[in-house]
Amino acid sequence: MARPADICRVLVVEDEYILAESLRMRLEDEGFEVIGPAFSAEEAVELVTSDHRIDAAIVDLELKGVIGLNVIDALVDRGIPLLVVSGHDLLQLPAPYRTLPVCRKPLLAGNISERIRRLIEERRSAT
């Protein structure tokens, strides 16, 4: 059994309730601890800037009709790896955001877990 310090904590930022809950359940089934889900950019930034340990994040690019660049900035500023989920083309964003790892909607179950594990491992090996 994994010790609490070994469990990867993933922030889920998604404004569609059903998709957020589906992601939460999938991640928990894969052994992750889920923080959130946060349903708005404000809620997400509050969680990111709190005392929660966050190992990675899954962030819907568009939250309630607004592109959530402030959420991405808060995560990047803290060195937290993130996976952007979107139905939009990242090429429409300012240059620094175009190279973020992205997973297109609709989401595939195994793909998300594998990509999050990879992001966490890359972060750990870089430190």
Protein Blocks (a to p, Z undefined) as FASTA:
>chain_A
ZZfklpccdddddfbfklmmmmmmmmmmnopacehjdfbfklmmmmmmmmbdcfbdcddf
bgghiackklmmmmmmnopacddddfbdfklpcfklmmpccddddddfklmmmmmmmmmm
mmmmmZZ
